[in-house]
Amino acid sequence: MKSFNWCTDQYGFPILGKAASKLTARRINIDCFLRFSKSESEKEETLEYYNLIRNVKTSNHCCSILKKEPSEKKQAELGIDVIMKGLMAEESHSRMLSFATRGYIFKSHRPHAPEFYHVSPLSIWRDEDIWEYIYRYKVPYSSLYDIEYTNSKGEVCFIKRNGCVGCCTDISFRDNHMSVLRQTHPKRWEQQMKSGLGDQLMNLYKYKGNGRINYLSIARNINDAIDMRPCAFDDLGERIISDEITSSEYDSEVDGVAI
């Protein structure tokens, strides 16, 4: 069975949004292309993207390998042609647009089902609506949502979203997933950082920081960076140059048509 560590070794780490991590090729193939290809693009943004992936081993393909592919395999085995999703419009801009254009139900297709339907009954629910429903009907929920952390403004907050450990698709935003994980699960955070993720985040800062001063610029290695306080990684998103690539959301969705 493939693991998250296997995915990051073969493809790269889920750093930045979908626009920066869209390649599904193995990292060895990408490295060979970047090193030996003589083709030149006339588009400045393409050349910028090549420079990004040359410096940072980034890929969101772990999402497909560990979640999407196993799920679709089981759907085919069971002959499923309708799936229910918990997507909410307020979770991201792209999900809001998806609901605006597709509504609660949209149709796509799968090899085993020419007509395959995606249903998102919670699309216009807010977080407040979810919690009101939970409390009113005494619905069990994960204890992770009761864990507190302190945000960048010094406010004590509860975890709003639980995602995959080690996911940095929101690293360019304040109070990102990893900065919260450092407070709530410090040992797990350190394990992820030392697995290679921290090195790639340091590479990202060195490439996109444009000379801005940060502890990462003086850290000799990942151990130095991890031990620094305040944490050099927590405000990484505020210190890298934000552009269309680094600030885009990662919001994987299957193409389909509204019905």
Contacts in CASP RR format, 6 or more apart in sequence:
PFRMAT RR
TARGET T0000
AUTHOR 0000-0000-0000
METHOD contacts of the structure
MODEL  1
MKSFNWCTDQYGFPILGKAASKLTARRINIDCFLRFSKSESEKEETLEYY
NLIRNVKTSNHCCSILKKEPSEKKQAELGIDVIMKGLMAEESHSRMLSFA
TRGYIFKSHRPHAPEFYHVSPLSIWRDEDIWEYIYRYKVPYSSLYDIEYT
NSKGEVCFIKRNGCVGCCTDISFRDNHMSVLRQTHPKRWEQQMKSGLGDQ
LMNLYKYKGNGRINYLSIARNINDAIDMRPCAFDDLGERIISDEITSSEY
DSEVDGVAI
2 65 0 8 1.000
2 66 0 8 1.000
4 62 0 8 1.000
4 66 0 8 1.000
4 164 0 8 1.000
4 165 0 8 1.000
4 166 0 8 1.000
5 195 0 8 1.000
7 59 0 8 1.000
7 61 0 8 1.000
7 62 0 8 1.000
7 65 0 8 1.000
7 66 0 8 1.000
8 14 0 8 1.000
8 59 0 8 1.000
8 62 0 8 1.000
8 195 0 8 1.000
8 196 0 8 1.000
8 197 0 8 1.000
10 26 0 8 1.000
10 27 0 8 1.000
11 24 0 8 1.000
11 25 0 8 1.000
11 26 0 8 1.000
11 27 0 8 1.000
11 59 0 8 1.000
11 61 0 8 1.000
11 62 0 8 1.000
12 27 0 8 1.000
12 57 0 8 1.000
12 58 0 8 1.000
12 59 0 8 1.000
12 61 0 8 1.000
12 200 0 8 1.000
13 57 0 8 1.000
13 58 0 8 1.000
13 59 0 8 1.000
13 166 0 8 1.000
13 168 0 8 1.000
13 196 0 8 1.000
13 197 0 8 1.000
13 200 0 8 1.000
14 21 0 8 1.000
14 58 0 8 1.000
14 59 0 8 1.000
14 60 0 8 1.000
14 62 0 8 1.000
14 63 0 8 1.000
14 164 0 8 1.000
14 166 0 8 1.000
14 167 0 8 1.000
14 168 0 8 1.000
14 169 0 8 1.000
14 250 0 8 1.000
15 21 0 8 1.000
15 56 0 8 1.000
15 58 0 8 1.000
15 168 0 8 1.000
15 169 0 8 1.000
15 171 0 8 1.000
15 197 0 8 1.000
15 200 0 8 1.000
15 201 0 8 1.000
15 204 0 8 1.000
16 56 0 8 1.000
16 58 0 8 1.000
16 168 0 8 1.000
16 169 0 8 1.000
16 171 0 8 1.000
16 172 0 8 1.000
16 204 0 8 1.000
16 245 0 8 1.000
16 246 0 8 1.000
16 248 0 8 1.000
16 250 0 8 1.000
17 60 0 8 1.000
17 169 0 8 1.000
17 170 0 8 1.000
17 172 0 8 1.000
17 246 0 8 1.000
17 248 0 8 1.000
17 249 0 8 1.000
17 250 0 8 1.000
18 60 0 8 1.000
18 169 0 8 1.000
18 248 0 8 1.000
18 249 0 8 1.000
18 250 0 8 1.000
18 251 0 8 1.000
18 252 0 8 1.000
19 244 0 8 1.000
19 245 0 8 1.000
19 248 0 8 1.000
20 49 0 8 1.000
20 52 0 8 1.000
20 53 0 8 1.000
20 58 0 8 1.000
20 245 0 8 1.000
20 246 0 8 1.000
20 248 0 8 1.000
21 58 0 8 1.000
21 59 0 8 1.000
21 60 0 8 1.000
21 61 0 8 1.000
21 169 0 8 1.000
21 250 0 8 1.000
22 60 0 8 1.000
23 30 0 8 1.000
23 53 0 8 1.000
23 59 0 8 1.000
23 61 0 8 1.000
24 59 0 8 1.000
24 61 0 8 1.000
24 64 0 8 1.000
25 33 0 8 1.000
27 57 0 8 1.000
27 59 0 8 1.000
30 53 0 8 1.000
34 50 0 8 1.000
34 53 0 8 1.000
34 54 0 8 1.000
40 47 0 8 1.000
41 47 0 8 1.000
41 50 0 8 1.000
45 244 0 8 1.000
45 245 0 8 1.000
48 243 0 8 1.000
48 245 0 8 1.000
49 245 0 8 1.000
51 207 0 8 1.000
52 58 0 8 1.000
52 207 0 8 1.000
52 208 0 8 1.000
52 245 0 8 1.000
55 203 0 8 1.000
55 204 0 8 1.000
55 206 0 8 1.000
55 207 0 8 1.000
56 200 0 8 1.000
56 203 0 8 1.000
56 204 0 8 1.000
56 207 0 8 1.000
57 200 0 8 1.000
57 203 0 8 1.000
58 200 0 8 1.000
60 169 0 8 1.000
60 250 0 8 1.000
60 252 0 8 1.000
62 164 0 8 1.000
63 164 0 8 1.000
63 252 0 8 1.000
64 252 0 8 1.000
68 252 0 8 1.000
72 110 0 8 1.000
75 83 0 8 1.000
75 110 0 8 1.000
75 112 0 8 1.000
76 110 0 8 1.000
76 111 0 8 1.000
76 112 0 8 1.000
79 112 0 8 1.000
79 113 0 8 1.000
80 113 0 8 1.000
81 110 0 8 1.000
81 113 0 8 1.000
81 115 0 8 1.000
81 116 0 8 1.000
81 117 0 8 1.000
82 116 0 8 1.000
82 117 0 8 1.000
82 119 0 8 1.000
83 116 0 8 1.000
83 117 0 8 1.000
83 118 0 8 1.000
83 119 0 8 1.000
84 119 0 8 1.000
84 120 0 8 1.000
84 121 0 8 1.000
85 118 0 8 1.000
85 119 0 8 1.000
85 120 0 8 1.000
86 120 0 8 1.000
86 121 0 8 1.000
86 122 0 8 1.000
87 95 0 8 1.000
87 98 0 8 1.000
87 99 0 8 1.000
87 120 0 8 1.000
87 122 0 8 1.000
87 123 0 8 1.000
88 95 0 8 1.000
88 122 0 8 1.000
88 123 0 8 1.000
88 124 0 8 1.000
88 125 0 8 1.000
88 126 0 8 1.000
88 127 0 8 1.000
88 130 0 8 1.000
89 95 0 8 1.000
89 96 0 8 1.000
89 98 0 8 1.000
89 99 0 8 1.000
89 100 0 8 1.000
89 123 0 8 1.000
89 124 0 8 1.000
90 96 0 8 1.000
90 126 0 8 1.000
90 127 0 8 1.000
91 161 0 8 1.000
92 249 0 8 1.000
92 251 0 8 1.000
93 249 0 8 1.000
94 249 0 8 1.000
94 251 0 8 1.000
94 253 0 8 1.000
95 123 0 8 1.000
95 251 0 8 1.000
95 253 0 8 1.000
98 253 0 8 1.000
99 120 0 8 1.000
99 123 0 8 1.000
99 124 0 8 1.000
101 258 0 8 1.000
102 256 0 8 1.000
102 257 0 8 1.000
102 258 0 8 1.000
103 120 0 8 1.000
103 123 0 8 1.000
103 258 0 8 1.000
104 119 0 8 1.000
104 120 0 8 1.000
104 121 0 8 1.000
104 123 0 8 1.000
105 117 0 8 1.000
105 118 0 8 1.000
105 119 0 8 1.000
105 120 0 8 1.000
105 258 0 8 1.000
105 259 0 8 1.000
106 117 0 8 1.000
106 118 0 8 1.000
106 256 0 8 1.000
106 257 0 8 1.000
106 258 0 8 1.000
106 259 0 8 1.000
107 115 0 8 1.000
107 116 0 8 1.000
107 117 0 8 1.000
107 118 0 8 1.000
107 256 0 8 1.000
107 257 0 8 1.000
107 258 0 8 1.000
107 259 0 8 1.000
108 116 0 8 1.000
108 117 0 8 1.000
108 118 0 8 1.000
108 254 0 8 1.000
108 255 0 8 1.000
108 256 0 8 1.000
108 257 0 8 1.000
109 115 0 8 1.000
109 116 0 8 1.000
110 116 0 8 1.000
117 259 0 8 1.000
118 254 0 8 1.000
118 256 0 8 1.000
122 130 0 8 1.000
127 160 0 8 1.000
133 139 0 8 1.000
134 141 0 8 1.000
142 162 0 8 1.000
144 159 0 8 1.000
144 162 0 8 1.000
145 158 0 8 1.000
145 159 0 8 1.000
145 162 0 8 1.000
146 158 0 8 1.000
147 158 0 8 1.000
147 159 0 8 1.000
147 184 0 8 1.000
148 156 0 8 1.000
148 157 0 8 1.000
148 158 0 8 1.000
149 156 0 8 1.000
149 157 0 8 1.000
149 159 0 8 1.000
149 180 0 8 1.000
149 183 0 8 1.000
149 184 0 8 1.000
150 156 0 8 1.000
150 157 0 8 1.000
150 183 0 8 1.000
151 157 0 8 1.000
151 175 0 8 1.000
152 174 0 8 1.000
152 175 0 8 1.000
152 179 0 8 1.000
152 234 0 8 1.000
152 235 0 8 1.000
159 180 0 8 1.000
159 184 0 8 1.000
161 177 0 8 1.000
163 177 0 8 1.000
165 181 0 8 1.000
165 185 0 8 1.000
165 188 0 8 1.000
165 192 0 8 1.000
166 177 0 8 1.000
166 178 0 8 1.000
166 181 0 8 1.000
166 192 0 8 1.000
166 197 0 8 1.000
167 177 0 8 1.000
167 178 0 8 1.000
168 176 0 8 1.000
168 177 0 8 1.000
168 178 0 8 1.000
168 197 0 8 1.000
168 201 0 8 1.000
169 177 0 8 1.000
169 249 0 8 1.000
169 250 0 8 1.000
170 176 0 8 1.000
170 177 0 8 1.000
170 250 0 8 1.000
171 177 0 8 1.000
171 178 0 8 1.000
171 201 0 8 1.000
171 204 0 8 1.000
171 236 0 8 1.000
171 237 0 8 1.000
172 236 0 8 1.000
172 237 0 8 1.000
172 240 0 8 1.000
172 242 0 8 1.000
172 246 0 8 1.000
172 247 0 8 1.000
173 237 0 8 1.000
173 247 0 8 1.000
174 235 0 8 1.000
174 237 0 8 1.000
174 238 0 8 1.000
176 237 0 8 1.000
178 189 0 8 1.000
178 192 0 8 1.000
178 233 0 8 1.000
179 231 0 8 1.000
179 233 0 8 1.000
179 234 0 8 1.000
181 188 0 8 1.000
181 189 0 8 1.000
181 192 0 8 1.000
182 189 0 8 1.000
182 231 0 8 1.000
182 233 0 8 1.000
182 234 0 8 1.000
190 226 0 8 1.000
192 198 0 8 1.000
193 201 0 8 1.000
193 222 0 8 1.000
193 225 0 8 1.000
193 226 0 8 1.000
193 233 0 8 1.000
194 222 0 8 1.000
194 223 0 8 1.000
194 226 0 8 1.000
196 222 0 8 1.000
198 222 0 8 1.000
198 225 0 8 1.000
198 233 0 8 1.000
199 222 0 8 1.000
201 216 0 8 1.000
201 233 0 8 1.000
201 236 0 8 1.000
202 216 0 8 1.000
202 219 0 8 1.000
202 222 0 8 1.000
202 225 0 8 1.000
204 236 0 8 1.000
204 240 0 8 1.000
205 214 0 8 1.000
205 216 0 8 1.000
205 217 0 8 1.000
205 236 0 8 1.000
205 239 0 8 1.000
205 240 0 8 1.000
206 216 0 8 1.000
206 217 0 8 1.000
208 240 0 8 1.000
208 241 0 8 1.000
208 246 0 8 1.000
209 239 0 8 1.000
209 240 0 8 1.000
209 241 0 8 1.000
210 241 0 8 1.000
211 217 0 8 1.000
212 239 0 8 1.000
214 232 0 8 1.000
214 235 0 8 1.000
214 236 0 8 1.000
214 239 0 8 1.000
215 225 0 8 1.000
215 228 0 8 1.000
215 232 0 8 1.000
216 225 0 8 1.000
216 232 0 8 1.000
216 233 0 8 1.000
216 236 0 8 1.000
219 225 0 8 1.000
219 228 0 8 1.000
219 232 0 8 1.000
225 232 0 8 1.000
225 233 0 8 1.000
240 246 0 8 1.000
END
